[in-house]
Amino acid sequence: MAELTKYGSIREFIEGEKVNSSIEWADVEVLASFDNATGLNLSIERLTFVRDAYNKIKQYIDDGNIFEGLEYTWEAFNESNSTKFDFWLDLTDNLIEFPIRGAYETKAVLQDGNQQLNDRLSAFTFGYLEDIGEITSVDYVDVEYSVQKKFEPLEIATTIVIIYIMGTAIAERIKDLGNNNATSSGINASSPTGSLGAAIFAVLAFLLEVAYAAAVALSLFELVRNVLGYFIQPRRTHKAIKLKTLLEKASAHLGYGFETDIADLDFITYLPSNNNTDSIDGKGFINIPGTIKKGIPNAQDFGYTAQEAFDIAQFYFNGIYQVVDGVIQFRSENSDYWVRESTLILPSIKDESVGYNTNELFANYLIAFLTDITDDYTIDNFKGTNFEVITDIKTPVNPDAKFIKGLNEVRIPLALGSRKESLSALEEILKTMASIADEAINVFGGNSNLVNAVKSRLGTLKVSNNNHQVPKLLWLEDGKIPFNHRDKLSARVSWEKYHSYKSFVENNGIGQKLVYTDKEIPFGYEDFLEVSKNSYFTDQQGRTGQYVSLKALIGQQKAIASYWIREKYTDNLKERFIEPE
């Protein structure tokens, strides 16, 4: 810090017009906090405005605008630099008027601050964005799926009986053909006119067989097609939407751009719950499938509000989102974007006390998706839904006196999708029946491929019921669920790629930190500018640290700061990983 340039003064503007300084400007406390979920929050807790500033605020309220923030600009400057911070005067947060002396006391919040951002994200839904045309059908993606009941004993028994009847009928048909040939041969041998009679009989029998074979082939085709229609529901298509699209649309609605370095967001898709019912025709077949027609979350789904969509991403990716120069930056906590080298140097101060972040170590770190009682395969195909990291002492001195405790739960309020990898027992039997029918029909001159109706469902999303209550996250590549999708989207992947940054063991104990609370440090205007852009710093020993909170007193060139410095203080820890099947 340069001594000659650290002192700052303040100019104030309301709606772009310079006003007399608020009473507290010289002692104004700027509160900055750096949340691990939402980055920087900056606010000026209380300001008292008089004279021309009082008149502008009063007029704004008299015009009926009390529920809208009033533009307030705070220009900090010194002999070499100046910068502006745009705030809103929040007239709904404990505004106090002193009419006798002509003064208003109120709070200011940063326009691009995350407290304001979260309030705005909570205020609208994706149903609203769809209603006003900011989300349209071109934003949706197709998800092919197949309904496969978990237990099908009646269907299996019925199909076996049908196959038996089909086989018997085909055998009888072959027997009849043999009888006709034998009859023709008998006529031929019985008299001198036998040859002519046999020829006439053979021609008539052939014509009848052709007609009968065609009828049999048609009947057989209809029979098997109907059986497949009853017992195998058709492959269907839901409409869904990429999680990244939800975040982009929410950001754009608020007037922000959206940027991220998380490549997985290009593949992760949000599938809403499905409450639509099938339309059944008079023959008992599905003529209008009850599929999802709009890919946006339903009103009962977690993710329906814009804030909830950001919460989903924050949970899974251990994410931080923050407005930077009009763009919402969404990154994982371990992204180089946040930990990039800062030009800020922690001043040399006498540390009379230092703590350890032992409260951030949990005996059990659990990342978990939901299961869905209406979709058996979220339970049957459970692997990937939960992942636990158990931390314990490697070599305990007093085994009965361990103080690693607690459970840290990262609950992702959606289910994972299941891919149809193989045919069920019923489908294997139906494939056999379809294969028999195809061969018989094609022998009779048909062109049947009923087997494909069974096999075509492989590789699609598999659900046990057409209606599911819990929305799902899916990994899609070119619209398909790859065979190794659980290696790309799961609770274990979430830990390994994004949450292990908090580990006290991995990456040389990267989660271990020394903690400093309420330290008074020299802090001038230029320091404030640096912290407002990047809360990371380097201390006098070259270690990386981050401010957690600051109470900056710009007029007094000091701040009360709480911060941490990354420092490993134990090697005596081990981790055990549990991924239930």
C-alpha positions as CSV (number, residue, x, y, z in Angstrom):
1,M,0.0,0.0,0.0
2,A,1.3,3.4,-0.9
3,E,1.0,5.8,2.0
4,L,0.5,8.9,-0.1
5,T,-2.4,7.4,-2.1
6,K,-4.4,5.3,0.4
7,Y,-6.5,8.1,1.8
8,G,-10.0,8.4,0.2
9,S,-12.9,10.8,0.1
10,I,-16.4,10.3,-1.0
11,R,-18.9,12.1,-3.3
12,E,-22.5,11.0,-3.4
13,F,-25.1,11.1,-6.1
14,I,-28.9,10.3,-6.2
15,E,-30.3,9.6,-9.6
16,G,-27.1,10.9,-11.2
17,E,-27.3,14.3,-9.4
18,K,-24.7,15.2,-6.8
19,V,-26.2,15.8,-3.3
20,N,-24.9,17.0,0.0
21,S,-22.9,14.3,1.7
22,S,-24.8,12.1,4.1
23,I,-24.1,12.9,7.7
24,E,-22.0,9.8,8.4
25,W,-19.8,9.8,5.2
26,A,-16.6,10.3,7.1
27,D,-17.3,7.4,9.4
28,V,-19.3,5.2,6.9
29,E,-18.9,1.5,7.5
30,V,-18.8,-0.5,4.3
31,L,-19.6,-4.1,5.2
32,A,-18.1,-6.7,2.8
33,S,-18.7,-10.4,3.2
34,F,-17.5,-13.2,1.0
35,D,-19.9,-16.1,1.1
36,N,-18.7,-19.5,-0.2
37,A,-21.9,-19.8,-2.2
38,T,-22.5,-16.3,-3.6
39,G,-19.2,-14.5,-3.5
40,L,-19.1,-10.8,-2.5
41,N,-21.8,-9.0,-0.7
42,L,-21.3,-5.3,-0.2
43,S,-23.6,-2.9,1.8
44,I,-23.6,0.3,3.7
45,E,-25.8,-0.4,6.7
46,R,-27.1,3.0,7.7
47,L,-26.9,6.4,6.0
48,T,-28.7,9.6,7.1
49,F,-29.6,12.0,4.2
50,V,-30.6,15.6,4.8
51,R,-31.4,18.8,2.8
52,D,-31.4,18.2,-1.0
53,A,-30.9,14.4,-0.6
54,Y,-33.9,14.3,1.9
55,N,-36.0,16.2,-0.6
56,K,-35.2,13.8,-3.5
57,I,-36.0,10.7,-1.4
58,K,-39.2,12.2,-0.1
59,Q,-40.3,13.1,-3.7
60,Y,-39.5,9.5,-4.8
61,I,-41.7,8.1,-2.0
62,D,-44.5,10.6,-2.6
63,D,-44.5,9.4,-6.3
64,G,-45.4,5.9,-5.1
65,N,-42.0,4.3,-5.6
66,I,-41.2,3.2,-2.1
67,F,-41.0,-0.5,-3.2
68,E,-38.4,0.4,-5.9
69,G,-34.7,1.0,-5.1
70,L,-33.5,4.6,-5.6
71,E,-30.3,5.0,-7.5
72,Y,-27.5,6.0,-5.2
73,T,-23.9,6.3,-6.4
74,W,-20.9,6.4,-4.2
75,E,-17.8,7.8,-5.7
76,A,-14.6,7.1,-3.8
77,F,-11.5,9.1,-4.8
78,N,-8.1,10.2,-3.8
79,E,-5.3,12.2,-5.4
80,S,-4.6,9.5,-8.0
81,N,-7.7,7.4,-8.6
82,S,-11.5,7.4,-8.4
83,T,-14.1,4.9,-8.9
84,K,-17.9,4.6,-8.6
85,F,-20.0,2.1,-6.8
86,D,-23.7,1.9,-7.8
87,F,-26.1,1.2,-4.9
88,W,-29.8,1.0,-4.4
89,L,-31.3,2.8,-1.4
90,D,-33.5,0.1,0.0
91,L,-36.5,2.0,1.2
92,T,-38.2,-1.1,2.4
93,D,-35.5,-2.1,4.9
94,N,-36.3,-0.2,8.2
95,L,-36.5,3.2,6.5
96,I,-36.9,5.9,9.2
97,E,-38.0,9.5,8.5
98,F,-37.3,12.5,10.8
99,P,-39.7,15.1,9.3
100,I,-39.0,17.8,11.9
101,R,-35.3,18.0,11.1
102,G,-35.8,16.8,7.5
103,A,-33.8,13.6,7.4
104,Y,-34.1,10.0,6.2
105,E,-32.1,7.1,7.6
106,T,-31.9,4.1,5.3
107,K,-29.7,1.3,4.0
108,A,-27.8,1.0,0.7
109,V,-27.1,-2.3,-1.1
110,L,-24.8,-2.8,-4.1
111,Q,-26.7,-3.0,-7.3
112,D,-24.7,-5.9,-8.6
113,G,-24.3,-7.4,-5.2
114,N,-25.3,-10.9,-4.5
115,Q,-27.8,-10.1,-1.7
116,Q,-29.7,-8.1,-4.2
117,L,-29.2,-10.8,-6.8
118,N,-30.6,-13.6,-4.6
119,D,-33.6,-11.4,-3.8
120,R,-34.3,-10.9,-7.5
121,L,-33.8,-14.6,-8.4
122,S,-36.3,-15.6,-5.8
123,A,-38.9,-13.3,-7.2
124,F,-39.7,-15.1,-10.5
125,T,-40.3,-18.5,-11.9
126,F,-39.5,-20.3,-15.2
127,G,-43.3,-20.6,-15.7
128,Y,-43.3,-16.8,-15.9
129,L,-40.4,-16.7,-18.3
130,E,-42.2,-19.2,-20.5
131,D,-45.4,-17.2,-20.3
132,I,-43.8,-14.0,-21.5
133,G,-41.9,-15.8,-24.3
134,E,-38.4,-15.7,-22.9
135,I,-38.3,-19.5,-22.9
136,T,-39.8,-21.2,-26.0
137,S,-39.9,-24.7,-27.5
138,V,-36.6,-24.2,-29.2
139,D,-35.0,-24.2,-25.8
140,Y,-36.2,-27.7,-25.0
141,V,-34.3,-31.0,-25.7
142,D,-35.9,-34.4,-26.5
143,V,-35.4,-37.3,-24.0
144,E,-36.5,-40.7,-25.3
145,Y,-37.8,-43.0,-22.6
146,S,-39.3,-46.4,-22.0
147,V,-41.8,-47.5,-19.4
148,Q,-40.9,-50.9,-18.0
149,K,-42.7,-52.3,-15.0
150,K,-40.5,-53.8,-12.3
151,F,-42.6,-57.0,-11.8
152,E,-44.5,-58.6,-14.7
153,P,-45.5,-62.2,-13.7
154,L,-49.0,-62.2,-15.3
155,E,-47.7,-60.7,-18.5
156,I,-44.9,-63.4,-18.7
157,A,-47.4,-66.3,-18.1
158,T,-49.8,-64.9,-20.7
159,T,-47.1,-64.5,-23.3
160,I,-45.8,-68.1,-22.8
161,V,-49.4,-69.4,-23.4
162,I,-49.6,-67.3,-26.6
163,I,-46.3,-68.6,-27.8
164,Y,-47.5,-72.1,-27.2
165,I,-50.8,-71.5,-29.2
166,M,-48.8,-69.8,-32.0
167,G,-46.4,-72.7,-32.2
168,T,-49.2,-75.3,-32.3
169,A,-51.1,-73.4,-35.0
170,I,-48.0,-73.1,-37.2
171,A,-47.3,-76.8,-36.7
172,E,-50.8,-77.7,-37.7
173,R,-50.5,-75.4,-40.8
174,I,-47.3,-77.3,-41.8
175,K,-49.2,-80.6,-41.2
176,D,-52.1,-79.5,-43.4
177,L,-49.6,-78.7,-46.2
178,G,-48.3,-82.2,-45.9
179,N,-51.8,-83.8,-46.0
180,N,-52.6,-81.9,-49.2
181,N,-49.5,-83.2,-50.8
182,A,-50.4,-86.7,-49.8
183,T,-53.9,-86.3,-51.2
184,S,-52.6,-85.1,-54.5
185,S,-50.3,-88.1,-54.7
186,G,-53.1,-90.5,-54.0
187,I,-55.3,-89.1,-56.7
188,N,-52.5,-89.4,-59.1
189,A,-52.1,-93.1,-58.5
190,S,-55.8,-94.1,-58.3
191,S,-56.8,-94.0,-62.0
192,P,-55.7,-93.1,-65.6
193,T,-57.3,-89.7,-65.0
194,G,-55.5,-89.4,-61.8
195,S,-52.7,-87.2,-63.2
196,L,-55.2,-84.6,-64.4
197,G,-57.2,-84.8,-61.1
198,A,-54.1,-84.4,-59.1
199,A,-53.0,-81.4,-61.1
200,I,-56.4,-79.7,-60.7
201,F,-56.4,-80.5,-57.0
202,A,-52.8,-79.2,-56.6
203,V,-53.7,-75.9,-58.4
204,L,-56.8,-75.4,-56.3
205,A,-54.9,-76.3,-53.1
206,F,-52.1,-74.0,-54.0
207,L,-54.5,-71.1,-54.6
208,L,-56.3,-71.8,-51.4
209,E,-53.0,-72.1,-49.5
210,V,-51.8,-68.8,-50.9
211,A,-55.0,-67.1,-49.8
212,Y,-55.0,-68.8,-46.5
213,A,-51.3,-68.2,-45.9
214,A,-51.9,-64.5,-46.5
215,A,-54.8,-64.4,-44.1
216,V,-52.7,-66.4,-41.5
217,A,-49.8,-64.0,-42.0
218,L,-52.0,-61.0,-41.5
219,S,-53.7,-62.5,-38.5
220,L,-50.4,-63.5,-37.0
221,F,-49.0,-60.0,-37.5
222,E,-52.0,-58.4,-35.9
223,L,-51.9,-60.8,-33.0
224,V,-48.3,-60.2,-32.2
225,R,-48.5,-56.5,-32.8
226,N,-51.5,-56.3,-30.4
227,V,-49.6,-58.4,-27.8
228,L,-46.6,-56.2,-28.0
229,G,-48.9,-53.1,-27.8
230,Y,-50.5,-54.4,-24.6
231,F,-47.4,-55.6,-22.9
232,I,-44.7,-53.2,-24.1
233,Q,-45.5,-49.5,-23.9
234,P,-44.2,-47.6,-26.9
235,R,-40.9,-45.7,-26.8
236,R,-41.8,-42.1,-26.0
237,T,-40.3,-38.7,-25.9
238,H,-40.3,-36.1,-23.1
239,K,-39.3,-32.5,-23.4
240,A,-36.6,-31.4,-21.0
241,I,-34.1,-28.5,-20.7
242,K,-30.4,-28.1,-20.0
243,L,-29.6,-26.9,-16.5
244,K,-27.3,-24.4,-18.2
245,T,-30.1,-23.0,-20.2
246,L,-32.2,-22.4,-17.1
247,L,-29.2,-20.4,-15.5
248,E,-28.7,-18.4,-18.7
249,K,-32.4,-17.6,-19.1
250,A,-32.6,-16.4,-15.5
251,S,-29.5,-14.3,-15.9
252,A,-30.7,-12.7,-19.1
253,H,-34.1,-11.9,-17.6
254,L,-32.3,-9.8,-14.9
255,G,-30.2,-8.1,-17.5
256,Y,-27.0,-10.0,-16.9
257,G,-24.8,-12.2,-19.1
258,F,-23.8,-15.7,-17.9
259,E,-20.3,-17.2,-17.9
260,T,-18.9,-20.5,-16.5
261,D,-15.9,-22.7,-16.9
262,I,-17.8,-25.9,-15.9
263,A,-17.9,-28.0,-19.1
264,D,-20.3,-30.5,-17.5
265,L,-23.1,-28.0,-17.7
266,D,-23.2,-28.5,-21.5
267,F,-24.4,-32.1,-20.9
268,I,-26.5,-32.0,-17.7
269,T,-30.3,-31.9,-18.5
270,Y,-33.2,-31.1,-16.2
271,L,-36.2,-33.4,-16.7
272,P,-39.3,-32.1,-14.9
273,S,-41.8,-34.4,-13.0
274,N,-44.5,-35.9,-15.1
275,N,-48.2,-35.8,-14.0
276,N,-49.7,-36.3,-17.5
277,T,-51.9,-39.3,-18.1
278,D,-52.1,-41.5,-21.2
279,S,-55.1,-41.3,-23.5
280,I,-56.5,-44.9,-24.2
281,D,-58.5,-45.8,-27.3
282,G,-61.5,-48.1,-27.4
283,K,-59.3,-51.2,-27.9
284,G,-57.2,-50.4,-24.8
285,F,-54.2,-49.1,-26.7
286,I,-52.3,-45.8,-25.9
287,N,-53.2,-43.4,-28.7
288,I,-51.9,-40.2,-27.0
289,P,-48.9,-40.8,-24.6
290,G,-48.9,-38.7,-21.5
291,T,-45.5,-37.2,-22.0
292,I,-43.9,-33.9,-20.8
293,K,-44.7,-31.2,-23.3
294,K,-42.8,-28.3,-21.7
295,G,-39.2,-28.8,-20.5
296,I,-39.4,-26.2,-17.8
297,P,-39.8,-27.3,-14.1
298,N,-43.4,-27.8,-12.9
299,A,-44.7,-25.6,-10.1
300,Q,-44.3,-28.4,-7.6
301,D,-40.7,-29.2,-8.7
302,F,-37.6,-28.0,-7.0
303,G,-36.1,-25.7,-9.6
304,Y,-39.3,-23.9,-10.5
305,T,-37.9,-20.6,-9.2
306,A,-34.8,-19.1,-10.7
307,Q,-33.1,-19.2,-7.2
308,E,-33.8,-22.9,-6.9
309,A,-32.1,-23.6,-10.3
310,F,-29.0,-21.8,-9.1
311,D,-29.2,-23.8,-5.8
312,I,-29.2,-27.1,-7.7
313,A,-26.1,-26.0,-9.6
314,Q,-24.5,-24.7,-6.4
315,F,-25.1,-28.0,-4.6
316,Y,-23.8,-30.3,-7.2
317,F,-20.8,-28.2,-8.4
318,N,-19.9,-26.7,-5.0
319,G,-20.5,-23.5,-6.9
320,I,-20.1,-19.8,-6.3
321,Y,-22.0,-17.2,-8.4
322,Q,-21.3,-13.5,-8.4
323,V,-22.0,-10.5,-10.5
324,V,-18.8,-9.2,-12.1
325,D,-19.1,-6.3,-14.6
326,G,-22.6,-7.1,-15.5
327,V,-22.1,-10.8,-15.9
328,I,-23.1,-13.6,-13.5
329,Q,-19.9,-15.7,-13.1
330,F,-20.8,-19.2,-12.0
331,R,-17.8,-21.3,-11.1
332,S,-16.8,-24.1,-8.7
333,E,-15.1,-23.0,-5.5
334,N,-12.0,-24.7,-6.7
335,S,-11.9,-22.8,-10.0
336,D,-8.8,-20.8,-10.8
337,Y,-11.1,-18.0,-11.5
338,W,-11.6,-17.4,-7.8
339,V,-8.1,-18.3,-6.5
340,R,-6.2,-16.5,-9.2
341,E,-3.2,-14.6,-7.9
342,S,-4.1,-11.3,-6.3
343,T,-2.1,-8.2,-6.2
344,L,-3.3,-7.6,-2.6
345,I,-0.7,-8.1,0.1
346,L,-1.9,-8.7,3.7
347,P,-0.2,-5.9,5.8
348,S,2.2,-7.0,8.5
349,I,0.3,-7.0,11.8
350,K,0.9,-8.5,15.2
351,D,-1.3,-11.6,15.5
352,E,-2.0,-12.1,19.1
353,S,-4.4,-14.9,18.5
354,V,-4.9,-17.5,15.7
355,G,-7.4,-20.3,15.3
356,Y,-7.8,-23.4,13.2
357,N,-10.7,-24.3,10.9
358,T,-11.4,-27.6,12.7
359,N,-15.1,-26.8,12.7
360,E,-15.1,-27.2,8.9
361,L,-14.0,-30.9,9.2
362,F,-16.9,-33.3,9.4
363,A,-16.7,-37.0,10.3
364,N,-19.1,-37.7,7.5
365,Y,-19.5,-35.7,4.3
366,L,-22.5,-37.0,2.4
367,I,-23.6,-36.0,-1.1
368,A,-27.0,-37.5,-2.0
369,F,-29.6,-37.3,-4.7
370,L,-33.3,-38.2,-4.0
371,T,-35.1,-41.4,-4.8
372,D,-38.6,-41.5,-6.2
373,I,-41.2,-43.9,-4.9
374,T,-43.0,-43.7,-8.2
375,D,-40.0,-44.8,-10.2
376,D,-38.6,-48.1,-8.9
377,Y,-35.3,-47.7,-10.8
378,T,-34.2,-44.7,-8.7
379,I,-34.0,-47.3,-5.9
380,D,-33.1,-50.4,-7.8
381,N,-30.3,-48.6,-9.7
382,F,-29.1,-46.9,-6.6
383,K,-25.3,-46.7,-7.2
384,G,-24.3,-43.1,-7.9
385,T,-27.2,-41.7,-5.8
386,N,-25.1,-41.5,-2.5
387,F,-21.5,-40.9,-1.8
388,E,-20.0,-40.7,1.7
389,V,-16.5,-39.5,2.8
390,I,-15.6,-40.7,6.3
391,T,-12.7,-38.8,7.9
392,D,-10.9,-40.4,10.8
393,I,-7.7,-40.1,12.7
394,K,-5.0,-42.1,11.0
395,T,-3.0,-43.1,14.2
396,P,-4.9,-42.2,17.3
397,V,-3.1,-41.6,20.6
398,N,-6.3,-41.8,22.6
399,P,-8.9,-43.8,20.6
400,D,-11.7,-42.9,23.1
401,A,-11.1,-39.2,22.8
402,K,-11.7,-38.5,19.1
403,F,-13.3,-35.1,18.4
404,I,-14.0,-35.4,14.7
405,K,-17.7,-35.2,14.6
406,G,-20.8,-34.1,12.7
407,L,-22.4,-34.8,9.4
408,N,-22.2,-32.4,6.4
409,E,-25.1,-33.1,4.0
410,V,-25.2,-31.9,0.5
411,R,-28.7,-32.8,-0.5
412,I,-29.4,-32.5,-4.2
413,P,-33.3,-32.4,-4.4
414,L,-33.6,-34.3,-7.7
415,A,-33.2,-38.0,-8.8
416,L,-30.8,-39.5,-11.2
417,G,-32.1,-41.1,-14.4
418,S,-31.6,-44.8,-15.3
419,R,-30.6,-46.1,-18.7
420,K,-32.2,-49.2,-20.2
421,E,-29.2,-51.4,-20.6
422,S,-30.9,-54.8,-21.4
423,L,-34.2,-56.5,-22.0
424,S,-36.4,-57.6,-19.2
425,A,-37.5,-61.3,-18.7
426,L,-40.8,-60.4,-20.3
427,E,-39.1,-58.6,-23.2
428,E,-36.9,-61.6,-23.9
429,I,-39.9,-63.8,-24.2
430,L,-41.7,-61.2,-26.3
431,K,-38.6,-61.0,-28.5
432,T,-38.8,-64.8,-29.0
433,M,-42.5,-64.5,-29.9
434,A,-41.8,-61.6,-32.3
435,S,-39.0,-63.6,-33.9
436,I,-41.2,-66.6,-34.5
437,A,-43.9,-64.4,-36.0
438,D,-41.4,-62.6,-38.2
439,E,-40.1,-65.9,-39.6
440,A,-43.5,-67.3,-40.2
441,I,-44.9,-64.1,-41.8
442,N,-41.9,-63.7,-44.0
443,V,-42.2,-67.3,-45.2
444,F,-45.7,-66.5,-46.2
445,G,-44.4,-63.6,-48.3
446,G,-44.7,-60.9,-45.7
447,N,-42.1,-58.3,-44.6
448,S,-42.2,-58.2,-40.8
449,N,-39.7,-56.8,-38.3
450,L,-41.7,-57.0,-35.0
451,V,-38.4,-57.9,-33.1
452,N,-37.3,-54.3,-33.6
453,A,-40.3,-53.0,-31.6
454,V,-38.8,-54.9,-28.6
455,K,-35.1,-54.0,-29.1
456,S,-35.5,-50.4,-30.1
457,R,-36.1,-49.4,-26.4
458,L,-32.5,-50.2,-25.5
459,G,-30.4,-47.1,-24.6
460,T,-33.4,-44.9,-23.6
461,L,-34.3,-43.5,-20.2
462,K,-35.9,-46.3,-18.2
463,V,-38.8,-45.6,-15.7
464,S,-41.1,-48.0,-14.0
465,N,-44.1,-45.8,-14.3
466,N,-45.1,-43.2,-16.9
467,N,-45.6,-40.7,-14.1
468,H,-42.8,-39.7,-11.8
469,Q,-43.0,-37.3,-9.0
470,V,-39.3,-36.2,-8.5
471,P,-37.6,-34.3,-11.4
472,K,-34.4,-35.9,-12.7
473,L,-30.9,-34.8,-13.8
474,L,-29.7,-36.6,-16.9
475,W,-26.4,-36.7,-18.7
476,L,-27.1,-36.4,-22.5
477,E,-24.7,-36.6,-25.4
478,D,-26.2,-35.9,-28.8
479,G,-29.6,-36.4,-27.2
480,K,-28.7,-39.9,-25.9
481,I,-27.8,-41.3,-22.4
482,P,-24.4,-42.9,-22.8
483,F,-23.7,-46.4,-21.3
484,N,-21.3,-44.8,-18.8
485,H,-23.5,-41.9,-17.7
486,R,-23.1,-42.7,-14.0
487,D,-19.3,-42.1,-14.5
488,K,-20.1,-38.6,-15.6
489,L,-23.0,-37.6,-13.4
490,S,-23.3,-39.0,-9.8
491,A,-22.7,-38.1,-6.2
492,R,-19.2,-39.6,-6.4
493,V,-18.4,-37.5,-9.5
494,S,-19.7,-34.4,-7.6
495,W,-17.2,-35.1,-4.7
496,E,-14.2,-36.0,-6.9
497,K,-14.5,-33.1,-9.3
498,Y,-16.0,-30.3,-7.2
499,H,-16.3,-31.0,-3.4
500,S,-12.9,-32.6,-2.7
501,Y,-11.6,-29.0,-2.5
502,K,-12.8,-29.1,1.1
503,S,-10.9,-32.3,2.0
504,F,-8.5,-32.1,4.9
505,V,-6.6,-35.1,3.3
506,E,-6.6,-34.8,-0.5
507,N,-4.4,-32.4,-2.4
508,N,-2.0,-32.1,0.5
509,G,-4.7,-31.2,2.9
510,I,-6.0,-28.3,0.8
511,G,-9.0,-27.8,3.2
512,Q,-6.8,-27.0,6.2
513,K,-6.6,-23.3,7.2
514,L,-5.5,-20.9,9.9
515,V,-8.3,-18.6,11.0
516,Y,-8.0,-14.9,12.1
517,T,-11.0,-13.1,13.5
518,D,-11.7,-9.3,13.9
519,K,-8.2,-8.1,13.3
520,E,-7.7,-4.4,12.8
521,I,-5.5,-3.8,9.8
522,P,-4.4,-0.7,7.9
523,F,-6.8,-0.4,5.0
524,G,-7.1,2.5,2.6
525,Y,-9.1,3.3,-0.5
526,E,-7.0,1.4,-3.0
527,D,-7.1,-1.7,-0.7
528,F,-10.8,-1.4,-0.8
529,L,-10.8,-1.3,-4.6
530,E,-8.7,-4.5,-4.7
531,V,-10.8,-6.4,-2.2
532,S,-14.0,-5.5,-4.0
533,K,-12.7,-7.3,-7.1
534,N,-10.8,-10.2,-5.5
535,S,-11.0,-11.2,-1.9
536,Y,-7.9,-13.4,-2.1
537,F,-4.5,-12.1,-0.9
538,T,-0.9,-13.2,-0.2
539,D,0.5,-12.8,3.3
540,Q,4.0,-11.8,4.2
541,Q,5.2,-15.4,4.0
542,G,3.8,-15.9,0.6
543,R,0.8,-18.0,1.7
544,T,-2.6,-17.7,0.1
545,G,-5.5,-16.4,2.1
546,Q,-9.0,-14.9,1.7
547,Y,-11.0,-12.3,3.5
548,V,-14.2,-13.7,5.0
549,S,-15.6,-10.4,6.1
550,L,-14.5,-6.8,6.3
551,K,-15.8,-3.7,8.1
552,A,-14.0,-1.0,6.1
553,L,-13.8,2.5,7.6
554,I,-12.6,4.4,4.5
555,G,-12.4,7.7,6.2
556,Q,-10.2,6.3,8.9
557,Q,-8.0,4.2,6.7
558,K,-8.6,1.0,8.6
559,A,-10.7,-2.1,8.6
560,I,-11.8,-4.8,11.0
561,A,-11.1,-8.0,9.1
562,S,-11.7,-11.7,9.5
563,Y,-9.8,-14.0,7.1
564,W,-8.1,-17.3,6.7
565,I,-4.7,-18.4,5.4
566,R,-4.2,-21.8,3.8
567,E,-1.8,-23.8,6.1
568,K,-1.6,-27.5,6.7
569,Y,-1.4,-28.3,10.4
570,T,-1.9,-32.1,10.5
571,D,-1.0,-35.2,8.5
572,N,-2.7,-37.6,10.9
573,L,-6.0,-38.0,9.0
574,K,-7.4,-40.6,6.6
575,E,-10.5,-40.8,4.5
576,R,-12.7,-43.8,3.6
577,F,-15.1,-43.6,0.7
578,I,-18.5,-45.4,0.6
579,E,-20.7,-45.7,-2.5
580,P,-23.7,-47.9,-1.8
581,E,-24.8,-50.2,-4.6
